[in-house]
Amino acid sequence: MSISDSERKKLAIQVIDILKNVYPDAKPLLRYKNCFELLIATILAAQCTDQRVNTVTPALFLRASSPKMMTSVPQAELERLIHSTGFFRNKAKNILALCDALIKNHEGEVPDTIEKLVTLPGIGRKTANVIIGHCFAKPAVIVDTHFKRVSFRIGLTTENNPDKLEADIRSFLPEQHQTILSDVVNWHGRFRCKSRKPDCPGCEIKQLCRYPDKTV
C-alpha cells in the first residue's frame, strides 16, 4: 500500500526519533582518522565485513597514510596488505588509480561533493554519500543493503534500484534528517531487522512497520 510523501516524511521522522535513542552512537563501523582513510576503508569494505577491514587498515595506513604515499606502494605489496578483504587485485588496482586521480585532479585532497567523488575510480554513490555525510557533514542518503531492506520493509520506499531509492528518499525527507536516518536505519538493519530472521518481537519500531511478514 502506497502512502503520500507527507506520510512518508512523518514516518521517517518518527523512526529517527525512536532509533536515535536506541542507537545514539550510530555511525560507520569502519575505523578511520580522516577522509582519505574512510575513503580507502569503504573501498575495502565491498563484499567484506567492516570488522575484517578494521583488522587490515592499521597496517595499511601505517605503510601509506596519504594518496602520494599510497601510489608509491607496489601493487603486489598492496595486494598482500589487503588480501584478506577479498577481491584484492581489483581493490588494489582501484586504490592506486583513485590515489593517482586525487593527486592529479584534486591536489591530493578528497573532494566534498557526490558529483566529484563518483568520477573517482572505484567510487559509487553509496561510498560518495558515506564521505559527504561523515567527513563533510552534508546531507547523505547511504543506500547499503541494510538501509535498502529496512526502508522497504517499514514502507518508506518501494524502490529497489539504489540510485532511485536514494532519489526517492531525498524527494520527501528534509536534508537535516537524511544522514541520521541513514545511520540509524543501517544499525537497525544490522542488529535488529536482519535479512533472514528479523527480531520483530524486540523491534523498537514495530508499531510503525508495514512489513507484511512481520511476526507481531
Disulfide bonds with the S-S distance in Angstrom:
none
